[in-house]
Amino acid sequence: MPSRTNPTDTPPRIAVLADSDTRWKWGALTARRIAEHPPELSGFLLRGRATPTPRQLAEVGVDADALREVTMAAFLKAVEGERYDVVVLALVGGAAQAALHGLARLWPAGTRRPVLVTGYVGVVYEKLADGLLLRHGADVVLANSRHDAERFRAVYEGVGADASAVTEAALPFLGGAPYAPEPGRDTVVFAAQPSVPESRADRLYLLRRLIAHARRHPDREVLLKLRSKPGEHTTHIEEQPYQKLARSLELPPNFRLVYGNMGEVLDRTDLLVTVSSTAALESLHRSVPTAVLTDLGVREGLGNHHFVGSGCLASWDQLDDGHRPAPDAGWLAAQGVAPGDAYATAFDAARTRIAELLARPGLPPVRPYYTPETAPGYLPGILARHHLAPDGTPLPGAAPEAEATGVRRLVRDAVRDAARGAYRHGVQRVAPVIRRMGEL
């Protein structure tokens, strides 16, 4: 990747702003995939309810040359003071939009600036238009498949927005050895999701079916793969953690709850079962037998409608009886997860586009689709949630002049951790009780 600020034989400088463990994984790995040479990687974790814990970061297993927690205003200040070649925004839509407006303020017309890259961490099955328009304004909007690239361009063109930023790529964390059965090994893994399904009844149903499957096949190892431990949050809020639900059930000896890197779990998986987790795409890429459950219906709210045509839809009854779905090769290719050599070139288009942008003497100003003129009743609220004014400038007091150190920092961190703990307790314990009372 040639650079405007560094000689071509030095590493490109890339900053990644992420707001959760899964988005950090996507952002950091994307940064490495889109760079022609190993980059100098600076990581920024956006402070909020889903800021990853040290354990979550260790589980992700993606390092950076520097990594620190920041507010949006502090991130903008840090980027303004450094010369980065690329900035990757690994954020939910609203945060991405706030970052784009904040960055647009830093670099008016005629000034040098980094290439701005954003995208999605997995399957895009809801809020397609909303999420895409909140990401508009980046120089590169990565699509994880041909299917997504076509949908993304259609949305932008449909509202009269520039669609040239849409660039077909793939999920950056696909890989691992192709599936190979081992004599004597028989392992079924259920990949849990924080918010799908949402209700306690549905989650209890899935848990009981998984336990019943373990009892029906006592020689089979049955694993419940969890994303986070109690008190931790990922991108989505988990009000009914499976760990908590499992406490009231009798678990057979061949049933276990596991954590860890999904790729490492797939190394020993003989059947991956899920409702709609991105883990299914990782599994299919490695040719691991994969089942997407239909027990709760095939519905947009569950996200399993994304797998219509995949050949992977199945029920627990079918799986109990030994059924193993056979994926459709055409569907796999369209989704960018086909096994084989195609993945090796999946990021070529992105690298080419970024290199071309970096080779220019300057880039045009950052122009998101949403402005105070086009969305006066929507945009200001999004920016205010990240303590930015309608013009993208940080609100007074949004960024301290200097980071706290010593005892002051210890006290600040302790207070912040306590606040997060109280918030998570409210989400996972108090809110469900209030909701049930309201249904009486």
N, C-alpha and C positions, 0 to 999 in steps of 0.2 A: 504494500500500500504506500504509494508515494505521499509525501507530506509537504504542506506549504511551509511548515515551521521547522522541520528537521531534514537533514540529508536523508536520501532514500535508503542508506544502509544502516540507519538507526531505527530502533523500534518505534512504531507509531504510539502516540499517547492517547489512551482512550479512558474516558470517565463513564462509569455506570452508576445510575441512580435507581435503586430498587426499594420497594416498600414491603416485601415479604420474603420468606425463604425461597419459595418457588420462583418468584420473579428475580431474585438475586441469581439463582441458578441459571435461569433463562438468559438474563442480561450478560452475566460474566462469560458464559459459554458462547453466546452470540458474538460478543466482542472478539473472542478468539477465532471464531469461524470466519468473520468478515475481514479479518486482518491478513494481509499477505505474509506478514512476518509476526512472530510472537510479540504482542503489544506490551507496553508499560501500562498496567491496569490500575486505575484508582477507583476504589469502590466507595459509594456513599449509600447509607441505609437511611431512608426517610423515616423520621420519627413518627410513630403512630401506634395504633392498637395492634398492628401485625408485624411490628419490627421484630426480626428474628432474634432468638436467644442464641448464646454461644453454642448450645447443644445442637440447635437446628442448623446453624452455619457449619458445624463440624460434620453433621450428617450429609449436608449437601456436598461437601468435599471440594469446593471450588475456591481457590485462594486468590488474593489480589496483592499487588505490591504495597498498597495502603488501603485501609478500610476503616471508616468511621461513621458514626451516627450523626445525622444533621436534620435541621428543619429545612423547609423549602427555601426560606430566605438565606440561610447559611450556605446551602448548596449553590445558590445563584452567586453569592459573594465569592465562594471558593472557585467557581468556574470562571468568573470575571477576572480573578487574579492569576489564572494559569492559562497556558496555551495548549489546549487539547486539539487533537486532530479530529476526533470523533467523540460524541456524547451519546450514550445509549440510555434511553428512558424506558426502564423495565417497571412500568407502573400501571395501576388501574387507570381507566379513561380520564376521570376527573383530575387526578394528580398529573397525568401526562399533559392535559390541556393547560393546567396552571404552570407547569414547567415550561411549556412552549411559549406562553405569554410572558413569563418572566425572562426567558432567554431572548425573546424578540426585543425586549426593552434594552438588553445589553448591547445588541449589535444592530444599530440602524443601518440604512443603506450606505454602501461604500466601505464598510469595515470588514476586516477578515473575521471569520468565525468558524467553529467546528461544523462538521457534518452531523446532523441530528438524525438518530435512528430510533425507531420504536417498533412495536409489534405485539403479538399475543403469546402467552406462555403455553397455550394448549388449544383444545377444541373450542371453536367459536360457535356456540350453540344458542346464545341469547343476546339481546341488545346489540344486534349487528350494526344497525345504522348509528345508534347512540355512541357505541364504543369507537366506531371508525371515525365519526366526525369529531370526537374528542381527541383523536390522535392526529387529525389533519393539521398540517403545518410542518411536520417533520420532513426532512429531505428524503428519507427512506422509511416506508411503512412495510415491514416484512410480512409476507403471507407464508404460512407454513405448508402450503400445497398449491397445486394448480387450481383446485376447486376453490380455495379461499381467495386466491389472486383474482379470479374471475368475479367472485362476489364483491370483493373490495372495490374493484374498478367500477362495477355497476352502481354501487352506492354513491361513490364520489361523482361519477358522471351524471347520475340521476338528480343530484342537487346542484349541478353546475360547478362543482369544485374540480380543481386540477387533480387528475388521477395518476400523474406521471411518477409519483413517489412509490406507488405500489410495486413491490419487487418480490417475485416468487423465490422462496427459499425452502426451508424445512425446519422442524424442531431441532434445536442445536444439541440436544442431549440423547439423540438416538445413537445406538451403537451396541457394542457388546458381542459376544460370540453367538453365532446362530444356535438355535435350540438343538440339543442332542440328548436323547433319552439315556438314562443311566440304569443299568440292571439293579433292581432292588429299590430304586427311588420312585416314589409316587407322591408328589406334593401338589396340593391345590392351594392357591393363594387368592384370597378375596381382597382386592384393593379398595379400601374405604375412602370416602370423600367427606370433607367437613360439612357440606351443606346439601348433599344429594344422597338419599332423600332427606327431607328436612324434619318430618314429624317423628315423634317418639315411637308411635305405633309402627310406622314403616321401617324404622331402623331396628326395632325389636324383632319385627318379622324377619328381616334379612339375617340378623344375628342368630335367631333360632333355627332358621333353615341351614345356615352354615354349620351350626353345632349338630343338627340332625344329620347332615351329610357326613360329618366326622364319625358319629356313632354308627351310621350305616356302613361306613368303610373303615373299620378299626385299624387296618394295616396301612392306611393312607395318612400322611401328615397334612393337616389342615391348618393354614396360617391366616390370621387376620392382620393384614398389613395396615398399620396406622400412620397417619401423617404427622401427628403431633401428640405430645404428652399433655396430661391435664394441666391447665393453666397457660399453655402455649396457644398462639393463634397462627393461622396461615392466612392466605388471601381472603378466605371466607370464614365467617363466624360459625363455630360449631357449638350449638346449644345442647345437643344430646350426645356427648362423647361415647363411643362404643365401650371404652374402658369402664365407664360408670354403669352402663347398662349390663355389662357382663358380670358385675359383682353379684347381682341377684340371681344368676343362673348357674347351674351345675355344669362345669366344663369337663368334657372327656379328656383322657390323658393324651390323645393324639391331636389336641387342639391347642394352639398357642397364639398369643398376641405378640406381634413383632414390630420393630421400628427399623430404621436404617435406610441406606441408599436403595432406591427402587431397582437400579441396575444390578446390585449385588443380590437382592432377593430374587430377581428373575433368573439369575445364574442357576438356581436350584428349583425352579418352578416348572411343573409339568402341565398345569392348567391355570390360567389367570382368569379370574371371574371379577366382574365389576358392574356397576350400573352405567357409568359413562366416563370413568376416569381417563385422563391422558395416559395413564399407565397402560391402557389397552393398546395405544398406538406404539408405545415402546415395545410391548410384548409382540405385537403383530410384525413389527420391523425385524424382530429376531426369530420369527416363525414359531414362537411359543403358542400352543393351542390357547385360544382366547374366546371367552364367552361374555357377551353383554346381556345382562338379565332383562327379561320381559315380564317378570312376576308382578311388578307394580304398573304395568302398562308400558307402551312405547309413546312417550310424551315429551313435548318440548320442555316442560318444566323439569324433567329429569335429565335431559340432554342425550338420552339414548336414541332419540330420533336421528341423531347425527349418523348413527351406524346402520340406518336403513340401506339395504343393498350390499352390506359388507359380508353377509353370510355368517355373521357372528352372533346374531340374536338367538337366545335360548332361555329356557326356564330352568328353575332348580329341579323340577320333576325330571326333565330330560337329562340334566347333568347327573342326577342321582342314578339314573338308569345306564350311565356310561356314554352318553352322547358327547362327541367332541366336534365343535363347529369347524367347517372348512372355509377359510376366508376367500372372497372373490378377488382375483388378481387385478382386474380392472379397477375395482374400488380402491385397492391398496395403492395403485399407481397414482390415481387421481388425488389421493390424500397425502401423498409424499412419504409413505411409509413402506413402500414395496421393498422386500429383501433384495439384496444383491448390490451391484456396483453403482447404481444410480445416485445413492446418497453421497458418494465421493465428490460429485460435481454439483450438489444441491445449492451451494453457496457461491458458485462462480458468478452468477448474475449480480448478486449483491456486492461482491468484491469489485467487479468491473464498474458498477455504478458508483460506488464510493471512491474508487480510484479516479474516475473521470471528474467527480465533483471536487476532489482534493487538488486536482491538476489545474483547476480554474484559478485565475488571479483573485477572484472574489466570488462570494455567493450572494444571491439576492436576500433581502430581508426575510425574516421568518414571518409567514402570513397564514395563521390558522383560519379555518373556515368560519369559526365563531369569533365575532367581534362585538364590541358594545353596540354596533349598528345592526348586525344581523341577529343577535340573540341577547337583547338588552334585559330580558326577564330571566335569563338562564345563566349566562356567563359570569356576571358579578358574584353570584352565590358560590359558584365553583371556585373562583379565585379567592373569595373571602375565607373559604374553608382552609385554605393554605396560607392565610394571612397576607394575601396580595391585594392591592387596590385594583380597580377596574382597568387601569393602564398597565398592570403587571409589576408595579413597583411594590416592594415590601412595605407593609403597614408599619407605623411607628412601634418600636419594641419587638418586632418580629425576629430580629437577629441581634444577639448580643455583640458588643464590640469585640469581645475576646471570650474564648472558651474558659469555663471555670476550671480551676486546678486545685490540687491538694485536698484539704478537708472540705472546702466548698463543693468540689466536684463529687466527693464521696457522699455528702449530704444530699446533693441534687439527685444523684443516681439512685440513692435509697428511696427518696420521696417519689421519684418517677416509677421505680419498680413497684412500690406499694400502690400507686395509683393504677398501674396496669393490672396488678393483681386484683384490686377492687373491681375494676371494669370487667375483667374476665369472670370473676365470681358472680357479678350481676348478670352477665350474659348466660352463663352456664347453670346457675342455680336459682337466682331470684326471678329472672324474666320468665322461664318456663312455668314457675309456680303461679305468677301473676296471670299468665296466659290461660292456664288451666282454670283458675278462679273465675276468669272472665267468661269462660265457656259454660259455667254452671247455670 
